[in-house]
Amino acid sequence: MREIKDITKNKKDLKMDVLRYFDEAMEDNKFASLCSKLKMDKKELAKYTTKLQKTVCDIKGCEGCKGLHCCNKDYPGYIEYPSNKDGELVFIYTPCKYKKKEESSKSKVVYYEMNESLKTARLKEILVDDQNRVEALKYIKKFMKEYPKVKGMYLYGSFGSGKSYMINAVLNELSLKGEKCISVYVPSLLRKLKDSFDNKDYTYRQVFTDLETADVLLLDDIGAENNTDWSRDEVLSSLLQSRMDNKKITFFTSNLDIDSLDEHLSKTKSGVDKLKSRRIIERVLELSTPISLISDDRRNSKEPLQ
């Protein structure tokens, strides 16, 4: 059986080995510089010699880097960087300059049930080779120039003509300027709101408040939903009234023109109510300018249109 003095001696030897290993690492100028910035006791730093060396190795690997496409780290664009938090050494994944630039250029639009391609839509990528798009493109140009002193757009027309892509491109550009933008696919939104009644982590009020207060809101594919008294009177009518009262910019896309949307909204299982549908149409027209986009289906073009 080993005696206590032998165990104690081994522990002392181990501590000495740790400190010796740290001293050897300190011969590297970059390692020494990193440790100096942390302003921590040598014995505490020595416990993390290997992790600190890994950080230094990553820092050296970043020297002369041309971009994220060259990064071969486990987490491209990040270095696990040490920090002194009240005397305790913690390691935090910190983005490099290229990663920061990439993040700053990403759209900050909040999307509800939208196609992934729309999240990267950009105005500069909108194809302009179709005469049918002229009116819509002119309005977008006017909108971007005069924002926020201009109404949104009710863009309606043929399926696959690029309506959703065009408006989401606008929202993405505005979000990069700090505007709070939300893009929602109306049929899915209504299902999600209905499901939220039984979901404590996803409340109706939270979602509805976000939709009410967004600087710019896109209601995508309105008229494609299954129209009910609840969706029309409790959700759509209330939301549009709130945005109208608070002068919030609202966009719409639809396969239906205004008259067809009016007819769609008037009919529910309980019957036909033209008055209620007309009230919604009045709010749509107060919030947006109707523009037609009847064009060929461009879903197979370079532009990921919808």
C-alpha positions as a printed NumPy array, in Angstrom:
array([[  0.   ,   0.   ,   0.   ],
       [  1.298,   3.47 ,  -0.895],
       [  2.105,   5.749,   2.021],
       [  0.479,   9.175,   2.371],
       [  3.838,  10.904,   1.982],
       [  4.317,   9.215,  -1.409],
       [  0.911,  10.396,  -2.637],
       [  1.657,  13.906,  -1.392],
       [  4.998,  13.841,  -3.155],
       [  3.394,  12.757,  -6.426],
       [  0.874,  15.598,  -6.209],
       [  3.69 ,  18.062,  -5.683],
       [  5.552,  16.597,  -8.649],
       [  2.428,  16.907, -10.767],
       [  2.046,  20.56 ,  -9.854],
       [  5.671,  21.154, -10.68 ],
       [  5.219,  19.458, -14.057],
       [  2.22 ,  21.673, -14.805],
       [  4.151,  24.821, -13.952],
       [  7.187,  23.612, -15.919],
       [  4.999,  22.953, -18.946],
       [  3.532,  26.447, -18.607],
       [  6.987,  28.041, -18.329],
       [  8.046,  26.266, -21.501],
       [  4.945,  27.557, -23.288],
       [  5.756,  31.094, -22.104],
       [  8.855,  31.039, -24.277],
       [  6.487,  31.667, -27.203],
       [  6.022,  35.445, -27.443],
       [  2.405,  35.224, -28.598],
       [  1.539,  32.848, -25.765],
       [  3.225,  35.155, -23.241],
       [  1.439,  38.179, -24.673],
       [ -1.947,  36.459, -24.425],
       [ -1.341,  35.453, -20.81 ],
       [ -0.156,  38.944, -19.917],
       [ -3.429,  40.459, -21.141],
       [ -5.438,  38.111, -18.925],
       [ -3.847,  39.523, -15.721],
       [ -4.239,  36.289, -13.789],
       [ -2.099,  34.295, -11.346],
       [  0.436,  32.005, -12.979],
       [ -0.825,  28.95 , -11.085],
       [ -4.349,  29.505, -12.371],
       [ -3.226,  30.047, -15.957],
       [ -1.04 ,  26.961, -15.841],
       [ -4.144,  24.796, -15.403],
       [ -5.191,  25.798, -18.925],
       [ -1.848,  25.702, -20.728],
       [ -3.063,  23.31 , -23.421],
       [ -6.234,  25.31 , -24.172],
       [ -4.257,  28.557, -24.239],
       [ -1.795,  26.992, -26.668],
       [ -4.735,  25.964, -28.853],
       [ -5.937,  29.582, -28.905],
       [ -2.473,  30.812, -29.86 ],
       [ -2.25 ,  28.161, -32.577],
       [ -5.596,  29.364, -33.984],
       [ -4.46 ,  32.998, -33.849],
       [ -1.325,  32.133, -35.784],
       [ -3.39 ,  30.17 , -38.27 ],
       [ -5.473,  33.276, -38.943],
       [ -2.45 ,  35.329, -39.943],
       [ -2.62 ,  36.045, -43.641],
       [ -6.092,  34.517, -43.897],
       [ -7.957,  35.529, -47.087],
       [-11.486,  34.787, -45.855],
       [-13.872,  32.222, -44.419],
       [-13.445,  29.991, -47.469],
       [ -9.87 ,  29.346, -46.288],
       [-10.782,  28.552, -42.671],
       [-10.143,  24.961, -41.613],
       [-11.108,  25.279, -37.926],
       [-13.667,  23.027, -36.296],
       [-15.944,  26.075, -36.128],
       [-15.048,  28.177, -39.188],
       [-14.76 ,  31.862, -38.427],
       [-14.397,  31.453, -34.656],
       [-11.537,  31.308, -32.149],
       [-12.091,  29.942, -28.643],
       [-10.703,  33.016, -26.91 ],
       [ -9.9  ,  33.231, -23.153],
       [-11.308,  35.892, -20.867],
       [-10.842,  36.819, -17.208],
       [-14.269,  36.783, -15.569],
       [-13.869,  37.852, -11.946],
       [-10.677,  35.871, -11.521],
       [-11.924,  32.821, -13.385],
       [-10.63 ,  31.864, -16.821],
       [-13.4  ,  31.191, -19.319],
       [-13.164,  30.431, -23.033],
       [-15.671,  32.008, -25.417],
       [-16.044,  31.364, -29.149],
       [-15.255,  34.762, -30.678],
       [-15.884,  35.575, -34.36 ],
       [-13.024,  36.738, -36.551],
       [-13.238,  39.892, -38.685],
       [-14.52 ,  37.939, -41.68 ],
       [-17.219,  36.242, -39.626],
       [-18.27 ,  39.57 , -38.131],
       [-18.546,  41.048, -41.611],
       [-20.634,  38.085, -42.776],
       [-22.966,  38.391, -39.789],
       [-23.384,  42.143, -40.267],
       [-24.457,  41.604, -43.882],
       [-27.127,  39.036, -43.012],
       [-30.766,  39.984, -43.108],
       [-32.322,  40.413, -39.674],
       [-35.857,  39.91 , -40.921],
       [-37.962,  37.674, -38.702],
       [-39.49 ,  34.978, -40.897],
       [-42.542,  32.903, -40.104],
       [-42.81 ,  29.753, -42.226],
       [-41.124,  31.272, -45.291],
       [-39.071,  29.626, -48.029],
       [-35.338,  29.617, -47.179],
       [-34.41 ,  31.268, -50.505],
       [-36.338,  34.388, -49.537],
       [-34.079,  35.003, -46.55 ],
       [-31.203,  35.902, -48.877],
       [-33.219,  37.87 , -51.441],
       [-31.516,  41.106, -52.518],
       [-32.687,  44.   , -54.664],
       [-29.568,  43.839, -56.829],
       [-30.432,  40.255, -57.784],
       [-33.949,  40.98 , -59.008],
       [-34.161,  40.298, -62.729],
       [-35.284,  43.318, -64.743],
       [-35.66 ,  41.715, -68.16 ],
       [-39.467,  41.532, -68.018],
       [-41.598,  44.508, -69.088],
       [-44.397,  43.216, -66.873],
       [-42.241,  44.077, -63.866],
       [-41.688,  47.729, -64.707],
       [-44.482,  49.167, -62.577],
       [-43.565,  47.073, -59.539],
       [-39.864,  47.881, -59.863],
       [-40.58 ,  51.596, -60.211],
       [-42.632,  51.502, -57.037],
       [-39.891,  49.648, -55.169],
       [-37.353,  52.251, -56.272],
       [-39.683,  55.031, -55.118],
       [-40.326,  53.217, -51.843],
       [-36.644,  52.798, -51.005],
       [-35.971,  56.435, -51.822],
       [-38.878,  57.875, -49.834],
       [-39.038,  55.39 , -46.949],
       [-40.702,  55.723, -44.463],
       [-42.935,  58.37 , -46.026],
       [-44.585,  55.996, -48.473],
       [-47.155,  53.193, -48.34 ],
       [-46.457,  49.524, -48.812],
       [-47.585,  47.589, -51.871],
       [-50.323,  45.056, -52.56 ],
       [-48.526,  43.042, -55.233],
       [-50.842,  40.579, -56.926],
       [-50.677,  38.393, -59.988],
       [-49.688,  35.062, -61.45 ],
       [-48.081,  32.272, -59.452],
       [-44.291,  32.045, -59.745],
       [-43.843,  35.574, -61.091],
       [-41.517,  36.678, -58.285],
       [-43.873,  38.629, -56.012],
       [-42.581,  37.173, -52.746],
       [-38.939,  37.465, -53.771],
       [-39.269,  41.128, -54.698],
       [-40.917,  42.196, -51.452],
       [-38.655,  40.087, -49.258],
       [-35.681,  41.7  , -50.986],
       [-37.035,  45.062, -49.83 ],
       [-37.422,  43.823, -46.257],
       [-33.925,  42.341, -46.227],
       [-32.403,  45.64 , -47.364],
       [-34.339,  47.606, -44.745],
       [-33.366,  45.189, -41.978],
       [-29.69 ,  45.828, -42.709],
       [-30.401,  49.491, -41.978],
       [-31.787,  48.615, -38.559],
       [-35.488,  48.394, -39.332],
       [-37.52 ,  45.692, -37.586],
       [-39.081,  43.676, -40.415],
       [-41.278,  40.584, -40.332],
       [-42.256,  38.347, -43.243],
       [-45.086,  35.863, -42.761],
       [-46.722,  33.266, -44.963],
       [-50.348,  33.925, -44.081],
       [-51.794,  30.368, -44.28 ],
       [-49.045,  28.963, -42.032],
       [-49.224,  31.933, -39.677],
       [-52.911,  31.35 , -39.021],
       [-52.28 ,  27.687, -38.252],
       [-49.428,  28.627, -35.918],
       [-51.536,  31.204, -34.113],
       [-54.321,  28.693, -33.653],
       [-51.899,  26.082, -32.319],
       [-50.425,  28.646, -29.905],
       [-53.56 ,  28.562, -27.768],
       [-52.335,  25.247, -26.319],
       [-48.632,  26.064, -26.315],
       [-47.376,  27.877, -23.204],
       [-44.01 ,  28.613, -24.832],
       [-45.5  ,  30.216, -27.94 ],
       [-48.36 ,  32.504, -26.987],
       [-50.811,  34.141, -29.339],
       [-50.266,  37.535, -27.724],
       [-46.48 ,  37.419, -28.162],
       [-46.734,  36.666, -31.871],
       [-49.544,  39.111, -32.484],
       [-47.673,  41.911, -30.704],
       [-44.623,  41.289, -32.916],
       [-46.806,  41.571, -36.012],
       [-48.45 ,  44.756, -34.756],
       [-45.229,  46.557, -33.865],
       [-42.873,  45.596, -36.726],
       [-41.636,  48.615, -38.683],
       [-42.374,  46.754, -41.922],
       [-44.59 ,  43.684, -42.286],
       [-45.16 ,  41.431, -45.284],
       [-48.337,  39.342, -45.341],
       [-47.374,  36.871, -48.024],
       [-49.976,  35.006, -50.086],
       [-53.015,  36.565, -48.469],
       [-56.143,  34.996, -49.903],
       [-54.606,  31.514, -49.987],
       [-55.715,  30.807, -46.417],
       [-58.807,  28.886, -45.409],
       [-61.052,  31.819, -44.543],
       [-62.916,  31.576, -41.243],
       [-64.755,  34.061, -39.043],
       [-61.873,  33.851, -36.555],
       [-59.036,  34.339, -39.077],
       [-60.843,  37.213, -40.76 ],
       [-62.411,  39.06 , -37.823],
       [-60.104,  38.282, -34.902],
       [-56.729,  38.105, -36.629],
       [-56.61 ,  39.887, -39.967],
       [-59.066,  42.674, -39.214],
       [-57.531,  43.458, -35.814],
       [-53.965,  43.324, -37.126],
       [-54.594,  45.643, -40.073],
       [-56.549,  48.092, -37.923],
       [-53.677,  48.275, -35.44 ],
       [-51.07 ,  48.813, -38.151],
       [-53.222,  51.435, -39.836],
       [-53.772,  53.318, -36.559],
       [-50.043,  53.286, -35.814],
       [-49.007,  54.128, -39.382],
       [-46.956,  50.953, -39.779],
       [-45.851,  50.034, -43.301],
       [-47.449,  46.855, -44.591],
       [-46.881,  44.853, -47.778],
       [-49.073,  42.132, -49.237],
       [-48.615,  39.557, -51.957],
       [-51.48 ,  37.586, -53.416],
       [-52.62 ,  35.614, -56.425],
       [-55.914,  37.521, -56.14 ],
       [-56.704,  41.046, -57.265],
       [-58.511,  43.308, -54.8  ],
       [-62.011,  42.389, -55.978],
       [-61.243,  38.668, -55.81 ],
       [-59.759,  39.069, -52.325],
       [-62.928,  40.892, -51.29 ],
       [-65.015,  37.971, -52.5  ],
       [-62.726,  35.428, -50.792],
       [-62.902,  37.209, -47.436],
       [-66.667,  37.566, -47.551],
       [-67.296,  33.812, -47.497],
       [-66.971,  31.559, -44.453],
       [-68.779,  28.425, -43.324],
       [-71.239,  30.61 , -41.444],
       [-72.276,  32.446, -44.617],
       [-71.487,  35.545, -46.667],
       [-70.647,  38.866, -44.997],
       [-69.652,  41.485, -47.547],
       [-69.527,  44.255, -44.963],
       [-66.779,  42.62 , -42.923],
       [-64.75 ,  41.746, -45.99 ],
       [-65.112,  45.268, -47.333],
       [-63.792,  46.721, -44.089],
       [-60.646,  44.662, -44.461],
       [-60.235,  45.691, -48.086],
       [-60.479,  49.342, -47.036],
       [-57.638,  48.781, -44.58 ],
       [-55.56 ,  46.988, -47.212],
       [-56.006,  49.962, -49.554],
       [-55.19 ,  52.417, -46.785],
       [-51.954,  50.572, -46.059],
       [-50.819,  49.737, -49.592],
       [-50.908,  50.54 , -53.282],
       [-52.223,  47.716, -55.521],
       [-49.875,  46.779, -58.358],
       [-50.317,  43.92 , -60.799],
       [-47.555,  41.506, -61.772],
       [-48.785,  39.108, -64.426],
       [-45.731,  37.317, -65.75 ],
       [-44.349,  33.954, -66.8  ],
       [-43.547,  31.378, -64.16 ],
       [-39.869,  32.1  , -63.369],
       [-39.279,  29.408, -60.764],
       [-36.633,  27.772, -62.966],
       [-34.74 ,  31.011, -63.569],
       [-31.557,  32.051, -61.78 ],
       [-33.638,  34.177, -59.443],
       [-35.326,  31.951, -56.794],
       [-38.703,  33.534, -57.314],
       [-42.095,  32.845, -55.857]])
